Amino acid sequence: MSQDQVFKDEIKKASDFKFGATVANVFDDMVNRSVPYYGEMQRMTAELAADHAKEGSYVYDLGCSTGTTMIGMNTLVPENIEFIGVDDSNQMLEKCDSKLKEAGFTRKYQLVNADLNQGVEIKNASVVVLCLTLQFIRPVHRERLVKTIYEGLNKDGVLILIEKILAEESSFNRDFIKYYYDMKRRHNYSEMEISQKREALENILVPYKLSEDNLLLRESGFAHVEVFFKWYNFAGLIAVKR
């Protein structure tokens, strides 16, 4: 695993964060050091997916990045269920395909290049995963994407959503961000790296409050929404279609 040093050196003017070749090469290290309990999130996602994946249907990973979620689900989801990974970065998809092959993937899978802001085809799905993906979709397009997912899910299908979130009350939000940056420091990110990445993400990562994500899911048609993970300003939800 290559070490994330994308923001190690001073940048005179930080441009918007992009999931290109530079990030794809260090992405696994980046998320493991930047996302609290990332390994546990992945384990929980695999367990939930395994309990809801149905034979004869598809399991979708939207914003599949380097394939970590699919590799985790592969150990628990029956092998005759096909996976479909979607990402708008060809470099991420290339890294994903390489990782799946290295992991000895024998199940049938598809990797699709698509910008989720522009829409995506979801059909005959029993499980759809959005792991740290919806937060990068422009807010104006989120409702349409979630409704597309809902319509493409079969009865009793689930959406597993993991997001960086805002606190409901602003004073807690400041505290949670402080605790989050403390975690990054414990994972050996420098003050410059933390600051430059924050600036690069400012315009493209737009978090919602947990209540707003919950409302979005319910207004899109999901009958039941449950929080299965929470750590300060990160949360995981599962939504069920009835």
RONU-682320 format. One line per 2 residues: number of its first residue (from 0); their letters; for each residue x, y, z of C-alpha. Coordinates in Angstrom, 2 decimals. Each point is the difference from the previous one (the first is absolute). Example, Ala and Ser with C-alpha at 12.3 -4.5 7.8 and 13.67 -1.06 7.14 Angstrom:
! RONU-682320
0) AS) 12.30,-4.50,7.80; 1.37,3.44,-0.66
! end
This chain:
! RONU-682320
0) MS) 0.00,0.00,0.00; 1.58,3.30,-1.12
2) QD) 0.04,2.73,2.64; -2.18,3.06,-0.44
4) QV) 2.27,3.02,-0.46; -2.28,1.94,-2.38
6) FK) -0.05,3.09,2.23; 3.37,-0.44,1.70
8) DE) 1.71,2.87,-1.83; -1.27,3.56,0.05
10) IK) -2.34,0.90,-2.85; -0.22,3.69,-0.90
12) KA) -3.64,-0.27,-1.07; -1.90,-3.18,0.75
14) SD) -2.17,-1.15,-2.90; -3.16,-2.04,0.49
16) FK) 0.62,-3.58,1.11; -0.01,-2.49,-2.89
18) FG) -0.11,-3.80,0.03; 2.64,-0.34,-2.71
20) AT) 3.09,-2.18,-0.30; 1.87,1.67,2.88
22) VA) -2.84,-0.61,2.46; -0.83,-3.46,-1.38
24) NV) 3.56,-1.17,0.73; -0.22,0.96,3.68
26) FD) -3.76,-0.17,0.56; 0.00,-3.05,2.26
28) DM) 2.52,1.57,2.36; -1.87,3.31,-0.18
30) VN) -3.37,-1.38,1.10; 1.46,-2.27,2.66
32) RS) 1.74,2.99,1.60; -2.72,2.58,-0.71
34) VP) -3.22,-1.88,0.78; -0.65,-1.15,3.58
36) YY) -0.60,-3.74,0.36; 0.15,-0.44,-3.76
38) GE) 0.75,-3.71,0.30; -2.96,-0.46,2.34
40) MQ) -2.27,1.93,-2.39; 1.03,-2.38,-2.76
42) RM) -0.58,-3.08,2.17; -3.47,1.24,1.01
44) TA) -0.86,0.80,-3.62; 0.96,-3.55,-1.04
46) EL) -2.14,-1.52,2.77; -3.02,2.13,-0.88
48) AA) 0.41,-0.69,-3.71; 0.26,-3.75,0.60
50) DH) -3.26,-0.04,1.96; -1.93,1.86,-2.71
52) AK) 1.59,-1.14,-3.30; -2.36,-2.27,-1.95
54) EG) 0.85,-2.58,-2.63; -0.93,1.10,-3.50
56) SY) 0.56,3.67,0.84; 2.92,2.46,-0.12
58) VY) 2.06,1.64,2.74; 1.11,3.52,-0.95
60) DL) 2.92,1.97,1.45; -0.42,3.62,-1.11
62) GC) 3.25,1.90,0.27; 1.86,-3.29,0.26
64) ST) 3.45,1.68,-0.08; 2.69,-2.71,0.33
66) GT) -2.42,-2.85,0.76; 0.51,-0.40,3.76
68) TM) -3.73,-0.28,0.66; -0.50,-2.62,-2.69
70) IG) 2.94,-2.01,1.31; -1.52,0.10,3.48
72) MN) -3.46,-1.03,-1.24; 1.52,-2.76,-2.12
74) TL) 0.85,-2.03,3.11; -3.61,-0.08,1.25
76) VP) -2.37,0.47,-2.95; -0.83,-3.21,-1.95
78) EN) 2.30,-0.28,-3.01; -2.77,-0.35,-2.58
80) IE) -1.16,3.59,0.66; 1.58,2.44,-2.45
82) FI) 1.67,3.22,1.19; -0.14,3.28,-1.94
84) GV) 2.52,2.70,0.94; -0.54,3.54,-1.26
86) DD) 2.49,2.89,0.12; 0.65,3.12,-2.07
88) SN) 3.79,-0.40,0.19; 1.60,-2.34,-2.54
90) QM) 3.15,-0.06,2.13; -2.02,-1.22,2.99
92) LE) -1.69,-2.66,-2.13; 3.36,-1.22,-1.32
94) KC) 1.30,-0.28,3.58; -3.23,-1.73,1.01
96) DS) 0.22,-2.58,-2.77; 3.61,-0.73,0.92
98) KL) -0.88,-0.43,3.68; -2.93,-2.30,-0.74
100) KE) 2.22,-2.22,-2.13; 2.73,0.00,2.68
102) AG) -2.64,-0.99,2.57; -0.85,-3.05,-2.12
104) FT) -3.47,1.18,-0.98; -1.88,-2.80,-1.70
106) RK) -3.52,1.42,0.17; -1.44,1.84,-3.00
108) YQ) 0.40,3.78,0.21; -0.30,3.12,-2.11
110) LV) 1.86,3.29,0.36; -1.82,3.00,-1.46
112) NA) 1.34,3.50,-0.61; -2.78,2.47,0.77
114) DL) -0.46,3.40,1.62; -2.67,-0.45,2.67
116) NQ) -0.85,3.70,-0.32; -1.26,-0.78,-3.50
118) GV) -1.99,-3.08,1.03; 0.59,-3.74,-0.01
120) EI) -1.97,-3.11,-0.93; -1.02,-2.18,2.95
122) KN) -2.00,-3.13,-0.68; -0.93,-3.22,1.79
124) AS) 2.03,1.02,3.06; -0.26,-1.57,3.44
126) VV) 2.82,2.10,1.49; 1.40,3.41,-0.95
128) VL) 2.98,1.44,1.88; 0.94,3.68,0.17
130) CL) 3.13,-0.01,2.16; 1.27,3.56,0.42
132) TL) -1.39,0.83,-3.44; -3.24,1.99,0.33
134) QF) 1.91,2.80,1.75; 1.86,0.63,-3.28
136) IR) -3.19,0.19,-2.09; -1.14,3.56,-0.52
138) PV) -3.00,0.65,2.28; -2.21,0.95,-2.94
140) HR) 0.41,-3.57,-1.38; -0.26,-2.04,3.22
142) ER) -3.77,-0.38,0.11; -0.09,-1.28,-3.58
144) LV) 2.80,-2.49,0.68; -1.61,-1.39,3.16
146) KT) -3.38,-0.31,-1.77; 1.74,-1.83,-2.88
148) IY) 1.50,-2.42,2.53; -3.38,-0.49,1.68
150) EG) -1.72,-0.73,-3.32; 2.74,-2.45,-1.02
152) LN) -0.17,-1.98,3.24; -2.21,-3.06,0.24
154) KD) -2.53,-0.37,2.81; 1.85,-0.38,3.33
156) GV) 3.19,1.29,-1.62; 2.27,2.30,1.98
158) LI) 2.14,3.07,-0.44; 3.08,0.08,2.25
160) LI) 1.13,3.61,0.39; 3.18,1.12,1.79
162) EK) 0.64,3.74,0.17; 2.00,2.75,1.58
164) IL) -2.66,2.12,1.68; -0.65,3.28,1.76
166) AE) -1.11,0.09,3.62; -3.56,1.12,0.63
168) ES) 1.20,2.84,2.23; 2.87,2.26,-1.08
170) SF) 1.96,-0.08,3.27; 0.19,-3.80,-0.17
172) NR) 1.04,0.32,-3.62; 3.08,2.02,1.00
174) DF) 0.86,-2.55,2.69; -0.43,-2.98,-2.33
176) IK) 2.22,1.56,-2.66; 2.67,0.64,2.65
178) YY) -0.16,-3.66,1.12; 0.17,-1.08,-3.64
180) YD) 3.15,2.02,-0.67; 1.50,-1.37,3.23
182) MK) -0.56,-3.48,-1.46; 1.81,1.01,-3.19
184) RR) 2.90,1.28,2.06; 0.16,-3.34,1.82
186) HN) 0.24,-1.59,-3.44; 3.07,2.12,-0.77
188) YS) -1.48,2.69,-2.20; 1.73,3.34,0.40
190) EM) -1.77,3.31,0.58; 0.84,0.99,-3.58
192) EI) -1.48,-3.20,-1.41; -3.18,0.41,2.04
194) SQ) -0.38,3.65,-0.99; 0.72,-0.49,-3.72
196) KR) -2.31,-2.97,-0.34; -2.78,1.90,1.79
198) EA) 0.41,2.83,-2.50; 0.04,-2.37,-2.98
200) LE) -3.20,-1.71,1.17; -1.83,3.19,0.93
202) NI) -1.95,0.35,-3.25; -0.60,-3.65,-0.86
204) LV) -0.80,-1.80,3.29; -3.31,1.41,1.26
206) PY) -1.23,-1.91,3.06; -3.61,-0.11,1.20
208) KL) -1.29,-0.33,3.53; -1.04,-3.52,1.00
210) SE) -3.60,1.21,0.19; 0.25,1.33,-3.57
212) DN) 1.33,-3.31,-1.33; -2.77,-1.82,1.88
214) LL) -2.64,2.31,-1.47; 1.47,-0.39,-3.51
216) LR) -0.26,-3.79,0.26; -3.55,0.04,1.34
218) ES) -1.25,2.54,-2.54; 1.50,-2.17,-2.75
220) GF) -2.28,-2.85,1.09; 2.00,-2.11,2.47
222) AH) -2.27,-1.45,2.68; 2.59,-0.55,2.73
224) VE) 3.25,1.83,0.71; 2.37,-1.04,2.80
226) VF) 3.37,1.34,1.15; 2.45,-2.89,0.34
228) FK) 3.21,2.01,0.54; 0.82,3.36,1.55
230) WY) 3.31,1.67,0.89; -0.16,3.75,0.57
232) NF) -0.34,1.35,-3.57; -0.31,-3.34,-1.82
234) AG) -3.08,-2.20,-0.22; -1.28,-3.15,-1.68
236) LI) -3.67,-0.56,-0.85; -1.93,-2.87,-1.51
238) AV) -3.26,0.71,-1.82; -2.51,-2.70,-1.00
240) KR) -2.45,-0.01,-2.89; -3.34,-1.66,0.71
! end
